[in-house]
């Protein structure tokens, strides 16, 4: 202790300068990390979480049964995310979608800053934090577990008392209170994360029981005893925090239902992010059904993560007991915790966020903290000028490496909402015109409809464990028209169908199959609207007669290629069953009048201009197509993205040909 005080005294006047030297780059890189996460809002579960928070703000009691659907009102459902739901709802009510995007950026900024704080005296903190950030990047989303992993990292940054050669029978009161507050916070933020935070509490308690950092040698039995004591301390903390939660019994049932053993006995249809990690590597090594290798977002970094899971523990074991990271010294707790997190990540890839945080903590320093100067100023003053220059170059190189890892999978910041998964315009059309009856839709669409169409009952959404009993029915309805019509549309009184636009299939006579006509016959249902992703079908009932008469679309079918309708307008389409040219022209004009930026209709119009239009018309059409942002094009279906490029080529070629040539 006396040596530390003398060292602090020697730093004296340079303390402020050292803080400035270290904190500015640290917060600067953290800000860049936050900005890299400020991409378009695309989280599938965010809307039902916002609705839970809105219900709490409206004074409604916490739910006990599912109440938003017409299929699952008998299924128990509880709010295990009260704090995060309130945060999401308040942010959305005050700042709408931009506020949610900024909130995600703030969470990423704090995550990166806490990673840097784990190893404050070493310039290697930049690439180490950048690596952990890059591994967890695709899971740093607006989800309750993101809040919880921040609390997990804080456990390893809590101030520790000075070491003592005597062992403690109980941890210090400050640690007990801090750990209890952390567990309570996580319990009410995401009940499913309680085991993770309990694991962190066990690890930090074992160090306190061991007497601190100055105990340099301990027997194996003593370390094992401290590990057992740490677990015995953490269990009552978790139990008390669970009992103080709003719905403790339901929370425990939630944990059991989402345990790895129980999880693998179920088949989830609604949340693809629950898939095990091995599927990423299988797609990469073996390819998909067509034999093509596919790399998901984050797969390259997951490979590096797998190697780190082996080498980081070896590096940690090579360090002496007193030099191991703050709060991570007992091998009987740290190594099992690391193995558990790795196995949970292999079980479900979404848990990589916790494993990355643990690896970063194991690479940390024994003097971890937020405001700790980087290098000893007295040492720097005694060094020669060349060493100071090398030190600066080394610091810049490490910061550049960290910056590169942060930006490895970053995208351009945007405060808008990604629409490639959600039927935004179709939902707005239904809300505006007040269609009748229950709504049927895909499960992904349900995650959006659940907030934007609150007055309607829906089929299901992305809360997967509430709708397990619908999985078989849902899949059979996509293959068997009779199941869809009789067991869903008729059984539940569905009169509004927000459908994903299906793919197309060309028949031998060069015509195209209308997939929807097999599932929802035209004599019972009418297409009245479509957007970039979905189409609205209304059942032909008396209450829908006026809407159908005004908005029915008989000829334009968004599942067919745009050039098919362009050939009809040009009079060159010879396939059997093609709609009349006048009807196509009429509906195309109505489409562009109601939706001037509807890309499907624009492509049809511009393909015709590419053959018949004059130079001025084709130039204007080309400018309009090129003005569409690449971020907006990503929202469109894949084959429409290709047709945008093809139409640009047609318009450019038209500009080089004389008018009237075909």
C-alpha positions, 0 to 999 in steps of 0.5 A: 500500500505504501508503494502505491501511495508513493507512486501516486505521489510521483504522478501528481502533476501529470495525473490530469494530463494522463487522464486527458491523454487516455480518456479522449481516445477512449471516449472517441473510439467509444463514440465511433462504436456507438455511431457504427450501431446507429443503423436503421431500426430492424429489431424484430421484437422491438414493437411488442416490447414497446407495446408492453411498456405502453401498457405499463405507462397506461396503468394496465396491470402486468399480463398473466395471459396472452391477450393480443391474438385470436389464437392463444388467449389461453397461453400464459404470458408475463412481462419479464422485461419491465425495465427495458420495456419502459425504456423502449416505450418512453424513448419511442413516445418521446423521440419515435424511431430516431430515438430508438436508433440513438438509444442503440448507439448509446448502448454500444458506446457504453459497451465499448467503453466498459471493454476499454476500462477492463484493461486501462493501463495498456494500449492493447486495450484498443484492439482487444476491445475492438475484437470483443465488439466485432464478435458481439456486433451482430447481437448488439441490438435493442434487446433487454439482454444488451442492458444486462451485459452492461451490468455484467461488465460493471461487476468486474469494474467494481472498486476492490478494497486493499488486499490483506493477507487474511482470509475473509469469512464474508465478502465486504458489505459494499460488494454484497450491496452492489451485487444485489443491486446488479442482480435485482436490476437484471431480474427486472430488465430481463428475467432470463438473464439472471443465471448470467449475472449470478455467475458474475456475482459468484466470481467476484465474491470468491475474490473478496473471500480470498482476501484481495490481490496481495495474497500471492499463493494459495493452495488448491483446496483454499481456492476451491473453498473460496469458489464454493463460498462464492456460490453460496453467497450468490445463490441467496442474492439471486433468490432474494432478487427473484422473490422481489421481482413482480412475477417470480413464479412465472419468471422461474417457469420462463427460465425452465422453458428456455433452458438448453435441454427444454429448448432442444425438445421444441421446434421454433418457427418464429425466431430464426435467431434462436438457431444453434451456432453450428448451423452458421459453420455448416452453411459456410463449410457444406453450403445450403441446399443448392450447394452454395456457401453462405456466410451470415453476418458475424460468421468470420468473427465467430471463427476468430471467437472460436480460436480465442475461446482456447487461447485466452484461457491459456493466457489467463492461466499463465498469469500469476494469481495476483496479476490476473484481472480484477474480479477474475482470479479463482480458476474454479469459478472463472474456467467453468464460467467460461466453458458454460458461456461457450457451450451456451453460445454453441447452443444458441448463437445469440449468447455470443454477446456474453462469451465475448464480454467474458473473454474481454474481462479475462484479458483485463487488468488487475487495476481495471476502472473507468478513470485510470491513467494509462502509463506511469508518468514518472516512467515516461519522464525518465525515458528518452525522446525516442522511447516517447515517440515509439510509445506514441506510434504504438498507441496510434497503431493500437487505436487504429487496429481497434478502430478497424475492428469497430468499423469491420461490419459497420454501416452508414448511420441512419435514423430511419426504419428498415422496411425489408421485413415489415409491411409498413405501407400495407399496415398503414392502408389497413389502419386508414381504411378500417377493414373488418375482422381478424387479420392473418399474416406471417409471424414476422409481420405480426411482430410489426402489426402488434403495435401498429394495429392495436385495434385488431386481433392478430394470428401470432408474432415473434414471441416464439414460446407463446405460439409453439402450439401453432407451429405445425398449423402455420407450416401446413397452411403454407403448403396446403390451401385447404388448411389455410382456408378452413383451419385459419381463415374460416375458423378464426373469422379472418377477413383481412389478409396481409400476405407476403408477396409470393415468388413466381413460377413460369409455366411451359406455355410461358405464362405465370402461375398465380400462387395466391389464386390457389390459396385465396380464390379470386371469387372469395378474396380481392387484392386491394393494395400492395407495397414493397413486400406485402399485399392486402387481401380482403374477403368479399363480405358486405362490409368490404363491398365499397373498399373492394369496388374502389381499390380492387386490383385485378390485373397487376400482380406484384408476384410476377416479373415487371417485364411481363406487364411491360410486354402487355403494354407494348403488345408483345406478350403472347402467353395465354391468360394475359390480362387486357392491356387497357386494364393494366394501363388503368391500374398502373396509372392508379398505382403511381397516382396513389404511390408515386414511389412504388418501385414495382410500378415505376419499373413497369412504366420505365421499361415501357419508356425504354422502348417508346419514350423520347430522349427527355422522358428516358433521361428523366426516368433514369434520374429518378431511378438513380436518385433512389438511395441504396439503403431504400433499394435494400428494402425491396425484394431481391428480384426487384433489386435486380430489375432496378438495375436492368431497367437502368440499363434499358433506359441508358441504351434507349438514350443511345438509340433513335426514337421509335426503334424497338 
